Amino acid sequence: MGYYIYASLLDGKPNLKIVDADSQKTCMQWHCEKLGQDNSEEQHEIQRLFRQLLLLSCKQNLSNSL
């Protein structure tokens, strides 16, 4: 299983899109909503990104073990 990873900045805010290489379906899409505000909000956004990446990784591991 492979992925295409698209990373960009939109109005100075990071965006990430991960697409399954075989099916061309979007597996994960993230954009930073709270950049430039207080530190706790930025930290929450980074935690949200890593949570989504972890879930995608777990999903891949489960599908590989079947």
PDB file of N, CA, C and O in Angstrom:
ATOM      1  N   MET A   1       0.845  -1.165   0.000  1.00  0.00           N
ATOM      2  CA  MET A   1       0.000   0.000   0.000  1.00  0.00           C
ATOM      3  C   MET A   1       0.893   1.231   0.000  1.00  0.00           C
ATOM      4  O   MET A   1       1.802   1.349   0.822  1.00  0.00           O
ATOM      5  N   GLY A   2       0.635   2.133  -0.911  1.00  0.00           N
ATOM      6  CA  GLY A   2       1.409   3.359  -1.002  1.00  0.00           C
ATOM      7  C   GLY A   2       0.508   4.575  -0.901  1.00  0.00           C
ATOM      8  O   GLY A   2      -0.713   4.475  -1.026  1.00  0.00           O
ATOM      9  N   TYR A   3       1.120   5.710  -0.675  1.00  0.00           N
ATOM     10  CA  TYR A   3       0.379   6.955  -0.507  1.00  0.00           C
ATOM     11  C   TYR A   3       1.039   8.076  -1.299  1.00  0.00           C
ATOM     12  O   TYR A   3       2.252   8.079  -1.510  1.00  0.00           O
ATOM     13  N   TYR A   4       0.234   9.005  -1.722  1.00  0.00           N
ATOM     14  CA  TYR A   4       0.710  10.283  -2.227  1.00  0.00           C
ATOM     15  C   TYR A   4       0.482  11.280  -1.104  1.00  0.00           C
ATOM     16  O   TYR A   4      -0.588  11.312  -0.496  1.00  0.00           O
ATOM     17  N   ILE A   5       1.496  12.093  -0.833  1.00  0.00           N
ATOM     18  CA  ILE A   5       1.402  13.078   0.228  1.00  0.00           C
ATOM     19  C   ILE A   5       1.520  14.464  -0.394  1.00  0.00           C
ATOM     20  O   ILE A   5       2.504  14.791  -1.057  1.00  0.00           O
ATOM     21  N   TYR A   6       0.495  15.258  -0.161  1.00  0.00           N
ATOM     22  CA  TYR A   6       0.464  16.621  -0.673  1.00  0.00           C
ATOM     23  C   TYR A   6       0.514  17.576   0.508  1.00  0.00           C
ATOM     24  O   TYR A   6      -0.387  17.582   1.347  1.00  0.00           O
ATOM     25  N   ALA A   7       1.554  18.373   0.574  1.00  0.00           N
ATOM     26  CA  ALA A   7       1.711  19.357   1.650  1.00  0.00           C
ATOM     27  C   ALA A   7       1.806  20.743   1.021  1.00  0.00           C
ATOM     28  O   ALA A   7       2.488  20.934   0.015  1.00  0.00           O
ATOM     29  N   SER A   8       1.119  21.699   1.622  1.00  0.00           N
ATOM     30  CA  SER A   8       1.125  23.047   1.074  1.00  0.00           C
ATOM     31  C   SER A   8       0.852  24.062   2.177  1.00  0.00           C
ATOM     32  O   SER A   8       0.489  23.712   3.300  1.00  0.00           O
ATOM     33  N   LEU A   9       1.038  25.324   1.822  1.00  0.00           N
ATOM     34  CA  LEU A   9       0.676  26.439   2.694  1.00  0.00           C
ATOM     35  C   LEU A   9      -0.424  27.225   1.999  1.00  0.00           C
ATOM     36  O   LEU A   9      -0.303  27.571   0.824  1.00  0.00           O
ATOM     37  N   LEU A  10      -1.486  27.501   2.720  1.00  0.00           N
ATOM     38  CA  LEU A  10      -2.589  28.297   2.193  1.00  0.00           C
ATOM     39  C   LEU A  10      -2.793  29.471   3.135  1.00  0.00           C
ATOM     40  O   LEU A  10      -3.213  29.291   4.277  1.00  0.00           O
ATOM     41  N   ASP A  11      -2.501  30.651   2.666  1.00  0.00           N
ATOM     42  CA  ASP A  11      -2.531  31.855   3.508  1.00  0.00           C
ATOM     43  C   ASP A  11      -1.644  31.699   4.737  1.00  0.00           C
ATOM     44  O   ASP A  11      -1.991  32.164   5.823  1.00  0.00           O
ATOM     45  N   GLY A  12      -0.499  31.044   4.563  1.00  0.00           N
ATOM     46  CA  GLY A  12       0.453  30.861   5.643  1.00  0.00           C
ATOM     47  C   GLY A  12       0.110  29.742   6.610  1.00  0.00           C
ATOM     48  O   GLY A  12       0.812  29.542   7.601  1.00  0.00           O
ATOM     49  N   LYS A  13      -0.968  29.006   6.333  1.00  0.00           N
ATOM     50  CA  LYS A  13      -1.380  27.902   7.205  1.00  0.00           C
ATOM     51  C   LYS A  13      -1.076  26.570   6.523  1.00  0.00           C
ATOM     52  O   LYS A  13      -1.411  26.377   5.354  1.00  0.00           O
ATOM     53  N   PRO A  14      -0.438  25.648   7.257  1.00  0.00           N
ATOM     54  CA  PRO A  14      -0.078  24.363   6.647  1.00  0.00           C
ATOM     55  C   PRO A  14      -1.292  23.482   6.371  1.00  0.00           C
ATOM     56  O   PRO A  14      -2.262  23.470   7.128  1.00  0.00           O
ATOM     57  N   ASN A  15      -1.207  22.745   5.261  1.00  0.00           N
ATOM     58  CA  ASN A  15      -2.238  21.798   4.849  1.00  0.00           C
ATOM     59  C   ASN A  15      -1.559  20.491   4.486  1.00  0.00           C
ATOM     60  O   ASN A  15      -0.452  20.487   3.946  1.00  0.00           O
ATOM     61  N   LEU A  16      -2.215  19.396   4.779  1.00  0.00           N
ATOM     62  CA  LEU A  16      -1.678  18.082   4.465  1.00  0.00           C
ATOM     63  C   LEU A  16      -2.810  17.208   3.952  1.00  0.00           C
ATOM     64  O   LEU A  16      -3.887  17.154   4.546  1.00  0.00           O
ATOM     65  N   LYS A  17      -2.554  16.524   2.839  1.00  0.00           N
ATOM     66  CA  LYS A  17      -3.526  15.607   2.268  1.00  0.00           C
ATOM     67  C   LYS A  17      -2.791  14.324   1.908  1.00  0.00           C
ATOM     68  O   LYS A  17      -1.755  14.364   1.245  1.00  0.00           O
ATOM     69  N   ILE A  18      -3.322  13.191   2.341  1.00  0.00           N
ATOM     70  CA  ILE A  18      -2.729  11.895   2.055  1.00  0.00           C
ATOM     71  C   ILE A  18      -3.736  11.087   1.255  1.00  0.00           C
ATOM     72  O   ILE A  18      -4.875  10.890   1.678  1.00  0.00           O
ATOM     73  N   VAL A  19      -3.292  10.618   0.081  1.00  0.00           N
ATOM     74  CA  VAL A  19      -4.162   9.917  -0.857  1.00  0.00           C
ATOM     75  C   VAL A  19      -3.615   8.519  -1.094  1.00  0.00           C
ATOM     76  O   VAL A  19      -2.415   8.339  -1.302  1.00  0.00           O
ATOM     77  N   ASP A  20      -4.509   7.519  -1.061  1.00  0.00           N
ATOM     78  CA  ASP A  20      -4.122   6.135  -1.352  1.00  0.00           C
ATOM     79  C   ASP A  20      -3.692   6.048  -2.812  1.00  0.00           C
ATOM     80  O   ASP A  20      -4.422   6.483  -3.703  1.00  0.00           O
ATOM     81  N   ALA A  21      -2.521   5.493  -3.057  1.00  0.00           N
ATOM     82  CA  ALA A  21      -1.967   5.437  -4.416  1.00  0.00           C
ATOM     83  C   ALA A  21      -2.758   4.509  -5.325  1.00  0.00           C
ATOM     84  O   ALA A  21      -2.837   4.750  -6.530  1.00  0.00           O
ATOM     85  N   ASP A  22      -3.343   3.457  -4.775  1.00  0.00           N
ATOM     86  CA  ASP A  22      -4.081   2.506  -5.599  1.00  0.00           C
ATOM     87  C   ASP A  22      -5.491   2.981  -5.923  1.00  0.00           C
ATOM     88  O   ASP A  22      -5.893   2.998  -7.086  1.00  0.00           O
ATOM     89  N   SER A  23      -6.238   3.365  -4.903  1.00  0.00           N
ATOM     90  CA  SER A  23      -7.648   3.719  -5.099  1.00  0.00           C
ATOM     91  C   SER A  23      -7.868   5.199  -5.394  1.00  0.00           C
ATOM     92  O   SER A  23      -8.959   5.585  -5.813  1.00  0.00           O
ATOM     93  N   GLN A  24      -6.861   6.025  -5.184  1.00  0.00           N
ATOM     94  CA  GLN A  24      -6.943   7.478  -5.357  1.00  0.00           C
ATOM     95  C   GLN A  24      -7.928   8.128  -4.389  1.00  0.00           C
ATOM     96  O   GLN A  24      -8.369   9.254  -4.620  1.00  0.00           O
ATOM     97  N   LYS A  25      -8.277   7.431  -3.309  1.00  0.00           N
ATOM     98  CA  LYS A  25      -9.171   7.995  -2.293  1.00  0.00           C
ATOM     99  C   LYS A  25      -8.359   8.759  -1.255  1.00  0.00           C
ATOM    100  O   LYS A  25      -7.251   8.357  -0.898  1.00  0.00           O
ATOM    101  N   THR A  26      -8.918   9.856  -0.781  1.00  0.00           N
ATOM    102  CA  THR A  26      -8.271  10.626   0.271  1.00  0.00           C
ATOM    103  C   THR A  26      -8.381   9.869   1.584  1.00  0.00           C
ATOM    104  O   THR A  26      -9.481   9.567   2.046  1.00  0.00           O
ATOM    105  N   CYS A  27      -7.247   9.568   2.177  1.00  0.00           N
ATOM    106  CA  CYS A  27      -7.201   8.851   3.455  1.00  0.00           C
ATOM    107  C   CYS A  27      -7.232   9.804   4.632  1.00  0.00           C
ATOM    108  O   CYS A  27      -7.783   9.490   5.688  1.00  0.00           O
ATOM    109  N   MET A  28      -6.640  10.965   4.444  1.00  0.00           N
ATOM    110  CA  MET A  28      -6.558  11.936   5.524  1.00  0.00           C
ATOM    111  C   MET A  28      -6.376  13.322   4.934  1.00  0.00           C
ATOM    112  O   MET A  28      -5.633  13.518   3.973  1.00  0.00           O
ATOM    113  N   GLN A  29      -7.069  14.274   5.529  1.00  0.00           N
ATOM    114  CA  GLN A  29      -6.898  15.660   5.119  1.00  0.00           C
ATOM    115  C   GLN A  29      -6.887  16.510   6.377  1.00  0.00           C
ATOM    116  O   GLN A  29      -7.772  16.391   7.225  1.00  0.00           O
ATOM    117  N   TRP A  30      -5.879  17.372   6.494  1.00  0.00           N
ATOM    118  CA  TRP A  30      -5.714  18.210   7.674  1.00  0.00           C
ATOM    119  C   TRP A  30      -5.293  19.595   7.243  1.00  0.00           C
ATOM    120  O   TRP A  30      -4.486  19.754   6.327  1.00  0.00           O
ATOM    121  N   HIS A  31      -5.840  20.597   7.907  1.00  0.00           N
ATOM    122  CA  HIS A  31      -5.360  21.968   7.756  1.00  0.00           C
ATOM    123  C   HIS A  31      -5.357  22.616   9.130  1.00  0.00           C
ATOM    124  O   HIS A  31      -6.253  22.396   9.946  1.00  0.00           O
ATOM    125  N   CYS A  32      -4.346  23.407   9.361  1.00  0.00           N
ATOM    126  CA  CYS A  32      -4.181  24.056  10.655  1.00  0.00           C
ATOM    127  C   CYS A  32      -5.173  25.213  10.755  1.00  0.00           C
ATOM    128  O   CYS A  32      -5.118  26.164   9.976  1.00  0.00           O
ATOM    129  N   GLU A  33      -6.068  25.116  11.714  1.00  0.00           N
ATOM    130  CA  GLU A  33      -7.117  26.122  11.854  1.00  0.00           C
ATOM    131  C   GLU A  33      -6.728  27.273  12.768  1.00  0.00           C
ATOM    132  O   GLU A  33      -7.240  28.383  12.619  1.00  0.00           O
ATOM    133  N   LYS A  34      -5.831  27.022  13.710  1.00  0.00           N
ATOM    134  CA  LYS A  34      -5.581  27.999  14.765  1.00  0.00           C
ATOM    135  C   LYS A  34      -4.154  28.530  14.777  1.00  0.00           C
ATOM    136  O   LYS A  34      -3.649  28.882  15.843  1.00  0.00           O
ATOM    137  N   LEU A  35      -3.496  28.599  13.644  1.00  0.00           N
ATOM    138  CA  LEU A  35      -2.117  29.064  13.603  1.00  0.00           C
ATOM    139  C   LEU A  35      -2.043  30.557  13.895  1.00  0.00           C
ATOM    140  O   LEU A  35      -2.867  31.342  13.425  1.00  0.00           O
ATOM    141  N   GLY A  36      -1.043  30.927  14.675  1.00  0.00           N
ATOM    142  CA  GLY A  36      -0.823  32.332  14.967  1.00  0.00           C
ATOM    143  C   GLY A  36      -1.562  32.830  16.193  1.00  0.00           C
ATOM    144  O   GLY A  36      -1.413  33.989  16.579  1.00  0.00           O
ATOM    145  N   GLN A  37      -2.357  31.966  16.809  1.00  0.00           N
ATOM    146  CA  GLN A  37      -3.019  32.359  18.048  1.00  0.00           C
ATOM    147  C   GLN A  37      -2.144  31.926  19.216  1.00  0.00           C
ATOM    148  O   GLN A  37      -0.933  31.779  19.053  1.00  0.00           O
ATOM    149  N   ASP A  38      -2.720  31.725  20.366  1.00  0.00           N
ATOM    150  CA  ASP A  38      -1.880  31.383  21.511  1.00  0.00           C
ATOM    151  C   ASP A  38      -1.253  30.004  21.355  1.00  0.00           C
ATOM    152  O   ASP A  38      -1.697  29.185  20.551  1.00  0.00           O
ATOM    153  N   ASN A  39      -0.213  29.772  22.141  1.00  0.00           N
ATOM    154  CA  ASN A  39       0.592  28.549  22.041  1.00  0.00           C
ATOM    155  C   ASN A  39      -0.216  27.285  22.277  1.00  0.00           C
ATOM    156  O   ASN A  39       0.029  26.273  21.621  1.00  0.00           O
ATOM    157  N   SER A  40      -1.180  27.317  23.204  1.00  0.00           N
ATOM    158  CA  SER A  40      -1.964  26.117  23.507  1.00  0.00           C
ATOM    159  C   SER A  40      -2.830  25.719  22.319  1.00  0.00           C
ATOM    160  O   SER A  40      -3.035  24.528  22.082  1.00  0.00           O
ATOM    161  N   GLU A  41      -3.341  26.688  21.570  1.00  0.00           N
ATOM    162  CA  GLU A  41      -4.147  26.389  20.383  1.00  0.00           C
ATOM    163  C   GLU A  41      -3.295  25.742  19.297  1.00  0.00           C
ATOM    164  O   GLU A  41      -3.733  24.790  18.651  1.00  0.00           O
ATOM    165  N   GLU A  42      -2.079  26.254  19.091  1.00  0.00           N
ATOM    166  CA  GLU A  42      -1.181  25.667  18.103  1.00  0.00           C
ATOM    167  C   GLU A  42      -0.801  24.244  18.503  1.00  0.00           C
ATOM    168  O   GLU A  42      -0.740  23.351  17.658  1.00  0.00           O
ATOM    169  N   GLN A  43      -0.547  24.040  19.788  1.00  0.00           N
ATOM    170  CA  GLN A  43      -0.197  22.714  20.276  1.00  0.00           C
ATOM    171  C   GLN A  43      -1.364  21.746  20.067  1.00  0.00           C
ATOM    172  O   GLN A  43      -1.149  20.585  19.717  1.00  0.00           O
ATOM    173  N   HIS A  44      -2.581  22.209  20.277  1.00  0.00           N
ATOM    174  CA  HIS A  44      -3.763  21.378  20.053  1.00  0.00           C
ATOM    175  C   HIS A  44      -3.864  20.960  18.583  1.00  0.00           C
ATOM    176  O   HIS A  44      -4.212  19.816  18.288  1.00  0.00           O
ATOM    177  N   GLU A  45      -3.566  21.869  17.670  1.00  0.00           N
ATOM    178  CA  GLU A  45      -3.609  21.560  16.235  1.00  0.00           C
ATOM    179  C   GLU A  45      -2.573  20.495  15.877  1.00  0.00           C
ATOM    180  O   GLU A  45      -2.868  19.583  15.104  1.00  0.00           O
ATOM    181  N   ILE A  46      -1.378  20.597  16.423  1.00  0.00           N
ATOM    182  CA  ILE A  46      -0.330  19.610  16.163  1.00  0.00           C
ATOM    183  C   ILE A  46      -0.735  18.256  16.728  1.00  0.00           C
ATOM    184  O   ILE A  46      -0.510  17.225  16.094  1.00  0.00           O
ATOM    185  N   GLN A  47      -1.331  18.251  17.916  1.00  0.00           N
ATOM    186  CA  GLN A  47      -1.815  16.997  18.500  1.00  0.00           C
ATOM    187  C   GLN A  47      -2.914  16.382  17.631  1.00  0.00           C
ATOM    188  O   GLN A  47      -2.966  15.164  17.461  1.00  0.00           O
ATOM    189  N   ARG A  48      -3.777  17.214  17.089  1.00  0.00           N
ATOM    190  CA  ARG A  48      -4.849  16.730  16.208  1.00  0.00           C
ATOM    191  C   ARG A  48      -4.250  16.093  14.946  1.00  0.00           C
ATOM    192  O   ARG A  48      -4.733  15.058  14.487  1.00  0.00           O
ATOM    193  N   LEU A  49      -3.213  16.703  14.394  1.00  0.00           N
ATOM    194  CA  LEU A  49      -2.536  16.143  13.224  1.00  0.00           C
ATOM    195  C   LEU A  49      -1.931  14.783  13.548  1.00  0.00           C
ATOM    196  O   LEU A  49      -2.129  13.824  12.802  1.00  0.00           O
ATOM    197  N   PHE A  50      -1.198  14.688  14.648  1.00  0.00           N
ATOM    198  CA  PHE A  50      -0.550  13.424  14.999  1.00  0.00           C
ATOM    199  C   PHE A  50      -1.566  12.341  15.335  1.00  0.00           C
ATOM    200  O   PHE A  50      -1.319  11.163  15.076  1.00  0.00           O
ATOM    201  N   ARG A  51      -2.690  12.715  15.901  1.00  0.00           N
ATOM    202  CA  ARG A  51      -3.748  11.749  16.173  1.00  0.00           C
ATOM    203  C   ARG A  51      -4.275  11.159  14.865  1.00  0.00           C
ATOM    204  O   ARG A  51      -4.471   9.948  14.762  1.00  0.00           O
ATOM    205  N   GLN A  52      -4.502  12.005  13.877  1.00  0.00           N
ATOM    206  CA  GLN A  52      -4.985  11.530  12.580  1.00  0.00           C
ATOM    207  C   GLN A  52      -3.946  10.646  11.895  1.00  0.00           C
ATOM    208  O   GLN A  52      -4.297   9.636  11.285  1.00  0.00           O
ATOM    209  N   LEU A  53      -2.661  11.021  11.991  1.00  0.00           N
ATOM    210  CA  LEU A  53      -1.604  10.205  11.400  1.00  0.00           C
ATOM    211  C   LEU A  53      -1.486   8.849  12.093  1.00  0.00           C
ATOM    212  O   LEU A  53      -1.264   7.833  11.434  1.00  0.00           O
ATOM    213  N   LEU A  54      -1.632   8.828  13.402  1.00  0.00           N
ATOM    214  CA  LEU A  54      -1.585   7.586  14.151  1.00  0.00           C
ATOM    215  C   LEU A  54      -2.740   6.673  13.761  1.00  0.00           C
ATOM    216  O   LEU A  54      -2.544   5.470  13.587  1.00  0.00           O
ATOM    217  N   LEU A  55      -3.936   7.226  13.624  1.00  0.00           N
ATOM    218  CA  LEU A  55      -5.091   6.422  13.218  1.00  0.00           C
ATOM    219  C   LEU A  55      -4.910   5.854  11.813  1.00  0.00           C
ATOM    220  O   LEU A  55      -5.284   4.710  11.557  1.00  0.00           O
ATOM    221  N   LEU A  56      -4.350   6.628  10.917  1.00  0.00           N
ATOM    222  CA  LEU A  56      -4.087   6.137   9.564  1.00  0.00           C
ATOM    223  C   LEU A  56      -3.067   5.008   9.594  1.00  0.00           C
ATOM    224  O   LEU A  56      -3.214   4.018   8.877  1.00  0.00           O
ATOM    225  N   SER A  57      -2.033   5.150  10.419  1.00  0.00           N
ATOM    226  CA  SER A  57      -1.023   4.109  10.554  1.00  0.00           C
ATOM    227  C   SER A  57      -1.627   2.822  11.114  1.00  0.00           C
ATOM    228  O   SER A  57      -1.324   1.733  10.627  1.00  0.00           O
ATOM    229  N   CYS A  58      -2.473   2.940  12.125  1.00  0.00           N
ATOM    230  CA  CYS A  58      -3.144   1.758  12.700  1.00  0.00           C
ATOM    231  C   CYS A  58      -4.038   1.086  11.667  1.00  0.00           C
ATOM    232  O   CYS A  58      -4.073  -0.141  11.577  1.00  0.00           O
ATOM    233  N   LYS A  59      -4.749   1.875  10.899  1.00  0.00           N
ATOM    234  CA  LYS A  59      -5.616   1.329   9.848  1.00  0.00           C
ATOM    235  C   LYS A  59      -4.797   0.543   8.831  1.00  0.00           C
ATOM    236  O   LYS A  59      -5.204  -0.538   8.407  1.00  0.00           O
ATOM    237  N   GLN A  60      -3.656   1.077   8.441  1.00  0.00           N
ATOM    238  CA  GLN A  60      -2.794   0.396   7.483  1.00  0.00           C
ATOM    239  C   GLN A  60      -2.267  -0.913   8.075  1.00  0.00           C
ATOM    240  O   GLN A  60      -2.253  -1.939   7.396  1.00  0.00           O
ATOM    241  N   ASN A  61      -1.837  -0.880   9.332  1.00  0.00           N
ATOM    242  CA  ASN A  61      -1.320  -2.093   9.985  1.00  0.00           C
ATOM    243  C   ASN A  61      -2.391  -3.176  10.067  1.00  0.00           C
ATOM    244  O   ASN A  61      -2.097  -4.355   9.874  1.00  0.00           O
ATOM    245  N   LEU A  62      -3.626  -2.783  10.349  1.00  0.00           N
ATOM    246  CA  LEU A  62      -4.715  -3.751  10.410  1.00  0.00           C
ATOM    247  C   LEU A  62      -4.994  -4.372   9.046  1.00  0.00           C
ATOM    248  O   LEU A  62      -5.224  -5.577   8.941  1.00  0.00           O
ATOM    249  N   SER A  63      -4.974  -3.552   8.012  1.00  0.00           N
ATOM    250  CA  SER A  63      -5.252  -4.085   6.677  1.00  0.00           C
ATOM    251  C   SER A  63      -4.100  -4.982   6.177  1.00  0.00           C
ATOM    252  O   SER A  63      -4.328  -5.908   5.400  1.00  0.00           O
ATOM    253  N   ASN A  64      -2.879  -4.705   6.622  1.00  0.00           N
ATOM    254  CA  ASN A  64      -1.738  -5.542   6.225  1.00  0.00           C
ATOM    255  C   ASN A  64      -1.760  -6.895   6.922  1.00  0.00           C
ATOM    256  O   ASN A  64      -1.237  -7.874   6.388  1.00  0.00           O
ATOM    257  N   SER A  65      -2.359  -6.961   8.106  1.00  0.00           N
ATOM    258  CA  SER A  65      -2.363  -8.205   8.862  1.00  0.00           C
ATOM    259  C   SER A  65      -3.523  -9.129   8.472  1.00  0.00           C
ATOM    260  O   SER A  65      -3.565 -10.278   8.912  1.00  0.00           O
ATOM    261  N   LEU A  66      -4.456  -8.647   7.662  1.00  0.00           N
ATOM    262  CA  LEU A  66      -5.588  -9.494   7.263  1.00  0.00           C
ATOM    263  C   LEU A  66      -5.236 -10.418   6.135  1.00  0.00           C
ATOM    264  O   LEU A  66      -6.080 -11.194   5.685  1.00  0.00           O
TER     265      LEU A  66
END
